Each structure stands twice: as C-alpha cells, then as structure tokens.
Amino acid sequence: MDENNTAAYTQNIERVVTQLSAANKVMVLSGAGMSTVAGIPDFRSAGGLYGNSQLLAKAFTYLKDASKSEEWQREMIAHDVKSALLHSFFKVNPLPYHEMRRGMIIGLGEQQWKPTIGHVFPAILERNKKLHMLASQNIDGLDHMVIADKRKLYNPHGLMSVLVCEPLYMPLCTSPEDPIYKKYVELVKENVKDIYADRPARNGKSSHLWQGPKDSTPITLEMFGEVLPEEFRKAAEMEKQRREYSVKPGSVLFDRKLWDTNAAGEPYDAFSDVNSCDMLLIMGTSLSGLTIDNLAHIAGHLDIPRVVFDMTEAPVKSIRSKGRWAEQQDSFLQGSIDDSILDVLQRMGWLEQLLDYLQYLCLGSLKKLKQFLLQHSTSGETPANVEKVEETIKAEIEREKRFYGDE
C-alpha cells in the first residue's frame, strides 16, 4: 500500500471506529467474499458459478429421458449458465445444479469448513450490544456457527445446509446433522459425478476423499427410503409420475422468492428494517445487482453511514452508480476483510474477545491473527496469546489433513 493509500486507509479506519463507538444498531450485509479465506470459492473463483461458463456447460450432464428435450437443456445452459439455478430448469434436469454444488454439499455434510474472522465480527458486535441484524448473502451457513441470537441473522438467499422439496416451501430438514441430510450427502457422493476432479483439493475439487461416479444419476425423494418424512410421500409419488425433480438444498433459485423469515423462523423484512439501523457494514459483496443489494442503496438515501470491506472497488462503484457516496460519512476499507477487521477490533479494544472464538476460526484466519498479534507486540518475547493461537493452528492443520492431505 503506497503512502497516499495508507493515509486514506488510516483516515477511514479512524472514522469507522468513531462511528462504531457511537452506533447501537449496526446492520451487516455480507457476501461470498467472507468465506473465501475459509476455502469456499465465491461465484468468480475456480469451482464457482462463473469460474468458466463454457467448461461448465461441457461438463454438465444432460438427461435424455427428461420432461423436456436434451436440446432444450443444452440451449438453456448455452444461453446462460445461471439457468442451472432456475427452478424451471431444475425440475427438468437437477444434475447441473448438483454437479456444480457437489463439493459444497459434501463439505457441509462432513464439516469441512470453519468461519473466518469476518464471520466472527458480527458475533463480537452482538456481544457488545451493537448488532442489529446480519443479512448474510452466504448460503454456506458458517454464520450460524457463531451468531447466538438467531433473531439477528437473516439469510435471504437460503442455506445449503437446509434440505427442501421444490416448489414446496416445507423443509425436509434444517440441519446437516439431521439423518435426512446425512442420507442426502451419501446420495450425492454415490450419484453425482465430480466435474472438478482435475483440480487440486483447495481449488474447486469436491474432495479427494469421495470420488464421484463416472455418470450422474438424478436424486429423487424415493431414494431416501425409510428416512423420508411421511408428509413427503405424496410428493415422492408426484415427482415420479410427472418426471419432475424436487429435492435440493435450500439455496434460493434465481426464479424463486427470497426467504422472508429470520433464522429464528420469525417474519422479517430487511428493506423496511434498514430504516432502524444507525450504521451499515458491507462486507465481501460486490453489490452486483442482487435484490438484497438494495439495502446498501437505501441506507445511502437515509444518510446512514456505510463502511465497505472488500478487496476490490466494485461495491463502491456500484454505490456511486446507483446513488451517492458521501466522502465525509462513508468509508472504504480496501484489502483483506480479516486484516481490516483486526485493525477495527484493536482500535475498539475488542481484540482480546476474538481469542474466545479461536476454536471456530479457519486456518487462514488463525494465521492472519497470529501475524497481527506478532506485528503489534510491544515486548521482545512471544506473547501468551500468540502461543495459544499457535496451538490452535497446529490442531487445525491436523484437522484439515483429513480433507486436503499434506498439501
């Protein structure tokens, strides 16, 4: 970071700390960039939705005996790879969705990933009676590991850790610990091919532990056998008769409506609730045009201070294009989200609180925390808290070997 950027960053971080100290109702809008340090690719990373659309289209399985022709399926995907995430396509052919999401489904079922410092920050805000609501665009569910009050957590785009029967809104199960979800994970392992098998384990591959079959087979409700709840038996029959597929994780498809309840199951409207907050943190989302992005633009019109945490200028450019960026009020902390949050935590006097969440942190975040503590140590000796972090790092390295070997 050059001298001018360093000065701008310092000025922004001081403004953020002043505003955060005065705030009592902080809303957080988070996105996929929060989870990349944990090892989950965002849409534009290898293994993500937009990693390489042409390669994905060639890798997908197209059904010959579906309710619509194979030609129709290919044309839909060729026109836009996001068609794989439409209900109108999924009910005809669920395989591209499952092939794209195989790694995440298995990873969640096997507890492959842990939260980042970015995920833990809203929990620290909650602990200090600052958090009003975390509106998380993430579908990986890592936020749920650390947010205690589920009334303050909202997942508009749904969750991969919930299993649903489309187009019904009734969930088959709501936890990856549920026997139904465990059965689903086994069905995915056995029936869905690994289209990322040629990639390294940390770069989009599902997992070297669970090799996929050569060819994919659609997963049906009937395959769940005795673990299928009785209330879904009729849906299983209808699925078979109509040759339409329905069972999938609870991520919201592009032609379906956003979730309208918080994590406690209570009705929730984020767009009216943003009026209640006194500060908005925008973390790890490019604000590329999704409906929930409007929270950032509404807050600007209400003169609510906004702080953008991101590696790129994309979210700031989006705000400027759809409203205004108030130079004396809004702040942009460009760089690693974890690094910026560590700066904020130290200036707020909350850094020690992060140590209470060590068991939840992923390896990448633990290493960043260790580096930060060493850089800000005032003594010549290794601080005790660094030794504690080092012990946690060693344990996490051993845990990760199950998923990544000795990479």
matplotlib code that plots the C-alpha trace (Angstrom):
import matplotlib.pyplot as plt

x = [0.0, 1.5, 1.8, -1.4, -3.5, -2.1, -3.1, -6.6, -7.0, -5.9, -8.4, -11.2, -10.5, -10.4, -13.8, -15.2, -14.1, -15.7, -19.0, -19.0, -18.4, -21.5, -23.6, -26.2, -28.0, -25.4, -26.6, -24.2, -24.7, -22.3, -21.4, -19.4, -16.1, -16.5, -15.9, -13.0, -10.4, -12.3, -11.7, -15.1, -14.9, -17.1, -19.0, -16.0, -13.4, -12.4, -15.3, -17.7, -20.7, -18.8, -15.4, -15.6, -19.1, -18.0, -16.2, -19.2, -21.6, -19.4, -19.1, -22.7, -24.9, -28.0, -30.8, -32.2, -35.4, -36.4, -39.7, -38.0, -35.6, -31.8, -31.6, -33.7, -31.5, -28.3, -29.8, -30.8, -27.3, -25.6, -27.6, -26.8, -25.0, -27.2, -30.1, -28.8, -30.0, -33.5, -36.4, -37.8, -34.6, -34.0, -37.3, -36.4, -32.8, -31.4, -27.9, -26.1, -27.2, -25.9, -22.7, -21.9, -22.7, -21.3, -18.3, -20.3, -22.9, -20.4, -18.2, -21.1, -22.1, -18.6, -18.0, -15.1, -15.1, -14.9, -15.7, -13.4, -12.7, -15.2, -17.9, -17.0, -17.0, -20.9, -20.8, -18.5, -20.8, -23.6, -21.6, -21.0, -24.7, -24.1, -25.6, -29.0, -29.1, -26.7, -28.2, -25.9, -26.0, -23.9, -25.5, -22.8, -24.3, -21.0, -22.6, -24.9, -21.9, -21.2, -24.3, -26.1, -29.3, -30.9, -33.4, -30.4, -29.5, -31.2, -30.2, -32.2, -30.7, -31.4, -28.9, -27.2, -27.4, -31.2, -32.9, -36.1, -38.6, -39.2, -41.6, -42.9, -41.5, -41.6, -38.1, -37.3, -34.7, -33.0, -29.6, -26.7, -26.7, -30.2, -30.3, -32.2, -29.4, -26.8, -28.6, -28.7, -25.0, -24.4, -26.8, -24.8, -21.5, -22.8, -24.9, -23.3, -20.0, -17.2, -16.8, -13.9, -12.0, -9.0, -8.5, -6.4, -8.4, -8.2, -9.2, -12.7, -12.4, -15.2, -12.9, -10.3, -11.9, -15.2, -14.6, -17.7, -19.3, -18.4, -22.0, -24.5, -28.0, -30.8, -31.6, -35.2, -37.3, -37.9, -34.2, -34.5, -36.4, -37.4, -35.9, -38.2, -40.8, -44.4, -45.7, -43.4, -44.6, -47.2, -44.6, -42.4, -45.2, -46.0, -42.3, -42.2, -45.5, -44.6, -40.9, -40.0, -37.3, -37.7, -35.2, -32.3, -30.5, -32.3, -30.4, -32.8, -33.0, -33.0, -36.7, -37.8, -38.5, -36.1, -36.6, -38.9, -38.1, -35.1, -33.0, -35.4, -38.3, -39.9, -41.3, -38.7, -38.5, -34.9, -35.9, -38.1, -35.8, -32.8, -34.6, -33.9, -30.2, -27.7, -24.7, -24.3, -21.3, -21.0, -18.6, -17.4, -20.1, -19.6, -23.2, -23.5, -27.3, -28.9, -32.2, -30.7, -28.0, -30.7, -30.0, -26.8, -28.5, -31.5, -29.1, -27.3, -30.6, -31.3, -27.8, -26.9, -23.1, -21.8, -18.5, -17.3, -14.9, -13.6, -10.6, -11.9, -13.6, -16.6, -19.1, -18.1, -18.5, -21.9, -23.0, -21.8, -23.7, -27.0, -26.9, -24.2, -21.1, -20.7, -17.0, -17.2, -19.5, -19.0, -15.7, -13.9, -11.5, -9.9, -7.9, -8.3, -11.5, -9.9, -7.0, -9.3, -11.5, -8.4, -7.5, -11.0, -11.1, -7.8, -8.9, -12.2, -10.4, -12.2, -9.2, -9.0, -12.6, -11.6, -9.5, -12.7, -13.6, -10.4, -12.0, -14.3, -11.7, -10.4, -6.7, -6.3, -7.9, -5.8, -2.6, -3.7, -4.5, -1.1, 0.7, -1.3, -0.5, 3.2, 3.3, 1.6, 3.6, 5.4, 7.7, 10.6, 9.0, 6.3, 3.0, 1.0, -2.0, 0.2, 1.2, -2.5, -3.1, -0.2, -1.6, -4.9, -3.2, -1.4, -4.7, -6.4, -3.6, -4.1, -7.9, -7.5, -5.3, -8.5, -9.7, -6.5, -3.9, -0.4, -0.9]
y = [0.0, 3.3, 6.4, 8.1, 4.9, 4.3, 7.8, 7.3, 3.9, 5.3, 8.2, 5.8, 3.4, 6.2, 7.4, 3.9, 3.5, 6.8, 5.9, 2.3, 3.6, 5.8, 3.2, 1.0, -0.7, -1.9, -3.9, -6.1, -7.0, -9.8, -11.8, -14.7, -12.8, -13.5, -17.2, -17.3, -17.4, -20.4, -22.2, -21.9, -20.4, -17.4, -17.2, -16.0, -18.3, -21.8, -24.0, -21.1, -20.4, -18.1, -19.9, -20.9, -21.0, -22.8, -25.5, -26.0, -26.3, -29.1, -30.9, -30.9, -34.0, -33.6, -36.0, -37.9, -39.1, -35.8, -34.0, -31.6, -32.5, -32.6, -29.9, -27.6, -28.3, -27.5, -24.4, -23.1, -23.6, -22.3, -19.1, -18.6, -21.0, -19.5, -21.5, -24.4, -22.3, -21.8, -23.9, -24.1, -25.9, -27.8, -29.7, -30.9, -31.7, -31.4, -32.6, -29.4, -27.9, -30.9, -31.2, -27.6, -27.8, -31.3, -30.0, -27.7, -30.3, -32.9, -30.3, -29.1, -32.6, -33.5, -30.2, -29.3, -25.6, -23.2, -19.5, -16.6, -13.5, -11.8, -14.2, -13.8, -10.0, -9.7, -12.1, -9.7, -6.8, -8.8, -9.5, -5.7, -5.0, -3.3, -5.8, -5.0, -7.6, -9.7, -10.0, -12.7, -13.5, -16.6, -19.9, -21.9, -21.4, -20.5, -17.5, -19.9, -21.3, -18.1, -15.9, -16.8, -14.8, -16.3, -13.3, -11.2, -13.4, -13.4, -15.5, -14.0, -16.4, -19.5, -22.1, -25.2, -26.8, -27.0, -29.6, -28.7, -30.1, -27.6, -25.9, -26.6, -24.3, -27.0, -28.2, -31.9, -30.9, -27.8, -29.1, -31.0, -33.1, -34.4, -38.1, -36.9, -34.5, -37.2, -39.6, -36.8, -36.3, -40.1, -40.0, -37.1, -38.9, -42.0, -40.4, -37.1, -37.1, -34.7, -32.2, -30.6, -33.8, -32.5, -29.6, -29.5, -30.1, -26.4, -25.1, -26.3, -30.0, -31.7, -33.8, -36.4, -38.5, -39.1, -40.0, -39.5, -42.0, -41.8, -40.8, -38.8, -40.0, -37.7, -37.8, -38.4, -38.4, -42.1, -42.7, -41.6, -44.7, -45.0, -41.7, -39.7, -38.0, -39.3, -35.9, -36.1, -39.5, -37.9, -35.5, -38.5, -40.1, -36.9, -36.5, -39.9, -39.5, -36.1, -36.9, -33.7, -33.4, -31.6, -32.4, -30.0, -27.8, -24.7, -22.2, -19.8, -20.4, -17.3, -17.6, -18.2, -15.6, -14.6, -16.1, -13.9, -15.1, -14.7, -17.7, -18.0, -18.5, -15.1, -13.0, -10.5, -7.6, -6.4, -3.5, -1.8, -2.8, -0.9, 2.2, 1.2, 0.8, 3.6, 2.1, -0.4, -2.6, -4.0, -7.0, -9.2, -8.5, -6.7, -5.3, -6.7, -6.3, -8.9, -7.7, -7.7, -5.2, -2.5, -2.4, -0.5, 1.9, 2.5, 3.3, 5.9, 7.7, 7.7, 9.2, 6.1, 5.7, 2.9, 1.0, -1.2, -4.0, -5.5, -6.4, -4.5, -1.2, -3.0, -2.3, 1.4, 1.8, 0.1, 2.6, 5.5, 4.4, 3.9, 6.8, 8.8, 8.1, 10.5, 11.2, 12.6, 9.9, 6.6, 4.6, 2.1, -0.3, -1.9, -5.0, -8.3, -8.3, -10.2, -7.7, -4.7, -6.2, -6.9, -3.2, -2.2, -4.7, -3.4, 0.2, -0.7, -2.6, -5.8, -7.8, -10.0, -11.0, -12.7, -15.2, -16.6, -17.8, -19.5, -22.9, -21.7, -20.0, -21.5, -21.9, -18.9, -16.6, -18.1, -17.4, -13.8, -13.3, -14.7, -12.4, -9.4, -10.2, -10.5, -7.3, -5.4, -7.0, -4.4, -6.9, -8.9, -12.2, -14.1, -13.1, -15.8, -15.2, -15.9, -19.3, -20.0, -19.2, -21.3, -24.3, -23.8, -23.5, -26.9, -28.5, -27.0, -28.2, -31.7, -31.5, -30.2, -33.1, -35.2, -33.1, -31.9, -34.5, -33.0, -30.2]
z = [0.0, -1.1, 1.2, -0.2, 0.2, 3.6, 4.7, 3.2, 4.9, 8.3, 7.9, 7.0, 9.9, 12.4, 11.1, 11.2, 14.9, 15.8, 14.1, 15.5, 19.1, 18.8, 17.0, 18.7, 15.8, 13.3, 10.3, 8.4, 4.7, 3.9, 0.8, -0.6, -0.2, 3.6, 3.0, 0.5, 3.3, 4.7, 1.4, -0.1, -3.6, -4.5, -7.8, -9.7, -8.3, -9.6, -8.7, -8.5, -10.8, -13.1, -12.8, -16.5, -18.0, -21.3, -19.4, -17.0, -19.9, -21.5, -18.1, -17.2, -17.7, -19.9, -19.5, -22.5, -20.8, -19.2, -19.5, -21.9, -24.7, -24.3, -27.0, -24.8, -21.8, -23.8, -25.3, -21.9, -20.4, -23.6, -23.4, -19.7, -17.3, -14.5, -16.0, -13.9, -10.9, -12.1, -10.8, -14.3, -15.3, -12.1, -12.2, -15.7, -15.0, -11.5, -12.4, -13.4, -10.1, -8.1, -10.2, -9.6, -5.9, -5.1, -3.3, -1.1, -0.2, 0.8, 2.5, 4.7, 5.5, 6.5, 8.4, 6.1, 6.7, 9.6, 9.9, 9.2, 11.3, 9.0, 10.2, 13.8, 13.7, 13.7, 16.7, 18.5, 17.6, 19.1, 22.2, 22.7, 22.1, 18.7, 16.2, 14.9, 12.1, 10.0, 6.5, 5.0, 1.3, 2.1, 1.6, 3.4, 6.9, 8.6, 10.2, 12.1, 14.0, 15.8, 15.9, 19.2, 18.8, 15.6, 15.5, 14.4, 11.5, 8.1, 5.0, 2.1, -0.4, 1.7, 3.0, 1.6, 5.0, 4.7, 2.5, 0.7, -1.8, -4.6, -5.2, -1.7, 1.0, 3.6, 4.5, 4.7, 7.4, 8.7, 9.8, 8.3, 11.5, 10.6, 9.4, 6.3, 5.4, 6.1, 3.8, 1.1, 1.4, 0.8, -2.2, -3.6, -3.1, -4.9, -7.7, -8.7, -10.7, -9.7, -12.5, -10.6, -10.2, -12.2, -9.8, -6.6, -3.4, -2.4, -5.8, -6.5, -6.3, -4.4, -2.3, -2.9, -0.2, -2.0, -5.6, -7.7, -10.2, -13.9, -14.7, -12.7, -11.7, -10.6, -6.8, -6.1, -2.9, -3.4, -2.9, 0.8, 1.6, 5.3, 6.4, 4.2, 6.4, 5.9, 4.8, 1.7, 0.5, -1.8, -3.2, -4.0, -6.0, -7.9, -8.7, -10.2, -12.2, -13.6, -14.3, -12.4, -9.8, -6.5, -3.7, -3.3, -0.7, 0.4, -1.6, -3.3, -7.1, -9.3, -10.2, -6.6, -3.9, -1.2, 2.3, 4.3, 7.8, 10.1, 11.4, 14.3, 11.9, 12.5, 9.6, 8.5, 6.0, 5.6, 3.3, 5.9, 8.8, 7.3, 8.4, 12.0, 11.8, 12.5, 10.6, 7.7, 7.2, 3.6, 3.7, 0.9, -1.6, -5.0, -5.0, -8.5, -8.7, -6.5, -4.8, -1.3, -2.5, -2.3, 1.5, 0.7, -1.6, 0.7, 3.6, 1.4, 0.8, 4.5, 5.3, 7.3, 7.5, 5.3, 5.6, 2.7, 3.4, 0.2, -1.9, -5.0, -5.7, -7.2, -4.3, -4.1, -7.8, -7.6, -4.8, -6.8, -9.9, -8.1, -5.7, -3.9, -2.0, 0.9, 1.2, 4.7, 6.0, 4.0, 4.3, 2.1, 3.8, 0.8, 1.3, 3.1, 5.1, 8.0, 8.1, 8.2, 10.9, 13.1, 12.8, 13.9, 16.7, 18.1, 18.0, 19.6, 22.4, 21.4, 20.1, 23.2, 22.6, 19.4, 21.3, 22.7, 19.2, 18.3, 18.1, 15.4, 13.2, 9.9, 9.3, 7.1, 9.7, 12.5, 10.6, 10.0, 13.7, 14.7, 12.2, 13.5, 17.2, 16.5, 14.5, 17.3, 20.2, 22.3, 24.1, 22.7, 23.9, 22.2, 23.9, 25.6, 23.4, 20.3, 21.9, 22.3, 18.6, 17.6, 19.4, 17.7, 14.3, 14.9, 15.7, 12.7, 10.4, 11.6, 11.2, 7.6, 6.7, 6.6, 3.7, 1.9, 2.8, 3.2, 0.5]

ax = plt.figure().add_subplot(projection="3d")
ax.plot(x, y, z, "-o")
ax.set_aspect("equal")
plt.show()
